[in-house]
Amino acid sequence: MPFIQINTSEKISVQQEEDLRVKAGQHISLLPDKTEDWLMMELCGERKMFFRGQTVPCAMIAVSLYGKAPAEAYAALTAALSGTVNQVLGIPPENIYVKYQETEYWGWNGANF
């Protein structure tokens, strides 16, 4: 049950939305036992964001998941997501943060796992 939220200062076109959706669906399998079948995503463009005290192209990617993953898997996913955001939106990796949140409880379909 992963959830990926991408907040960015940049405008996201319909084609870019599709590219980010497809790539994130592929990348999520870098985490053990996670698939696109359970991936939920939120894309938030044209946010008022500042980085290093400046208005520059930047992005904050938040990844929430039920359970845990090894550090190596998080490193691989960070590289993949940062590369995709750079490729699709033109945001340099040094202007991208990726945050992970693991949770023990996750609700779906009216109940918790």
Secondary structure, 3 states (H helix, E strand, C coil): CCEEEEEECCCCCHHHHHHHHHHHHHHHHHCCCCCHHHCEEEEECCCCCCECCECCCCEEEEEEEECCCCHHHHHHHHHHHHHHHHHHHCCCHHHEEEEEEEECCCEECCEEC
